[in-house]
Amino acid sequence: MKYIDEFRDGAVARQIGVRIAAEVQPQRRYHFMEFCGGHTHAISRYGISDLLPDAVKMIHGPGCPVCVLPIGRVDLAIRLALDHKVILATYGDCLRVPASSGLSLLKAKARGGDVRMIYSAADALGLARRNPQREVVFFAIGFETTTPPTALAIKQAAAEDLANFSVVCNHVLTPAAITNILESPEVRKLGTVPLDGFIGPAHVSTVIGSQPYEFFAEEYRKPVVIAGFEPLDVMQAILMLVRQVNDGRAEVENEFTRAVTRAGNLKAQQLVSEVFELRRSFEWRGLGEVPYSALALRGEFAAFDAERKFALETKHVADNKACECGAILRGVKHPRDCKIFGTVCTPENPVGSCMVSSEGACAAHYSYGRYEEDPIKTAA
Amino acid sequence: MDEGRSNKPVKAGYVRPLDLKHGRVDLTHGSGGRAMAQLIEQLFAAAFENEFLAQGNDGARFALPPGRVVMAIDSHVVSPLFFPGGDIGALAVHGTINDVAVMGATPIYLAASFILEEGFPLGDLKRVVDSMAAASRAAGVPIVSGDTKVVERGKGDGVFITTTGIGVVPDGLELSGDRARPGDRILVSGFIGDHGMAIMSLRESLAFATEIVSDSAALHALVAALIASVREDVRRDPHRGIRALRDPTRGGLATTLNEIATQSRVGMMLDEAAIPVRPQVEAACEFLGLDPLYVANEGKLVAIVAPEDAETVLAAMRAHPLGRDARQIGAVIDDRNHFVQMQTRFGGRRVVDWLTGEQLPRIC
């Protein structure tokens, strides 16, 4: 495929691998967090770790929208489908997220809930147009990348007076999450979680630009390299991070110049701020309550806010006690440190959210990386 | 329903012909009465036409050639019913023939069961049945027994078809998924993922324009050619030849290889660069976030072959029109975890795991 294969060239990857190996300094360890699930997936799927020297360790970050979705929000979606009898439209990844009482949206569907898998916010709008006698609720998740299409769907619904359409907004913000990780006691207390730099998000950055990361780089002295989701992008970004660490620099660099500018997509930003406002606080699975980290519909669009329309309240639900998703999402633990990884918790029967999406650290490790561990714990 | 309009009194000796243009399936077509008899006679028996159906009995009685009997059954619920490169009728014939064939058997007879939904257009049913008849005739495997049921509107989705196949495998031929040994080679008979992506391209929420067509095909002639290519070698040394054949349908190539690895208690190492995927399929998968390794095929074979015979079998595959693009894609290795692993084109290594959840529902 033109414009794709060029970024998956194994020969070039090996050359970059050789460069990285040549430039890492002896006695030095490099711990980089890839914030995004898209990067986590690429690293596992293409076997990038095999091309890196031992001194470079990748830490999987919380940038997987499904993984950080708290149980209480999924419960809320299930109530909409089962009790309020709405057509609940959402992205495929959401369907298997484990909720309270052993339920998930997929299981709610089997119990008669009308749950539809969609590929875009526009599909949800289409459902509402085609089913005027039914309430259609779009359970919207995602970081800054998927927020503009949700905003557009809401504006469109308002323009068409589509009274049977509403949205449960779970859109969250990347910079708030990165700040939360950098402020966490594990990272601040030197030595608990070494973190030498970030691979910055690809698609998120096309919307918000590279500017929002400048604060972290400067304030926390952490280099950030924004990278595309192709494997060569990731390799190149790691090389750029190694060089920054070696030089003692902490800057925002942009590897993904073919899509990301400093200011980002102003039109999309404008659209988002027209429809959404900041929530004072929002619960993230793994990170807990994070201030100003998520969006809600503005008052002008209250008619399309499912939380108001159906008077829904989000209840906090604690994670399974054995589940280490929280620590894994903060980079404190590796999936293999979790007692139930690969035994009780598998992609078929996910206990924690990191096992649900293919972008989740546990699912990526389970699906692609298990061969590294022999003997492996298997589900018998 | 529409029939009402043309419903003149039935004269003695005259039966109203099936209205294939505007008529629809109704509950009488499954009631056991005259309407059902008419449907069977004018549509099914007429299309499938053979001596067994002509007898009008509840079953078919026949003798089989010497050897062991192989029997397989397959239900088909594909949506949409008609797709580029095929339809549910041809698929129902090919699917079951292939399940019999990959056991090493020559498929001999088929039986078919139809579950029709009230309101299903008779014209569409005729298209499906004609396509089945053509596929069965082309394959030389007649449909000798059948059944029809009608369910109320909303309880089915047009038509579901279950087919059963029967075949005979000669003594001494032991193809089985538990026979893979470390060192064996893994062959695939052509481009993977065509069927699944052809169906995907028509799905309501996704519809995209593409030239991808389903690979739906009967593979028994190809199987026979592969078995013949190593017959002499196997006669001399029973440890040689083809260990296992399988058609990677639902769950795709990855699922089939995981099944064989688990059955045989071995691992596998694939070479990503060797796996044939059409650029259109790769592009569509990329676009939809799917992995072609998990996308269904309906006219492809996976063969596990003793290393010394891999080249012979590969050459025999390529000599057949349905195996023109065959490739060797990897080897069986010793692995107590029974992982299917892959050397990525990028230079790394990864597990090719069992499919989790449902990648594409109702693909066959």
Interface residues (C-beta under 8 A of the other chain):
Chain A: M1 I4 R8 D9 G10 A13 R14 G17 S44 R45 Y46 G47 I48 S49 D50 L51 R96 I118 Y119 D123 P231 P347 E348 A363 Y366 S367 Y368 G369 R370 Y371 D374 P375 I376 T378
Chain B: S205 L206 P279 E282 A283 E286 L288 R336 N337 F339 Q341 T344 R345 F346 G347 G348 R349 R350 V351 D353 T356 G357
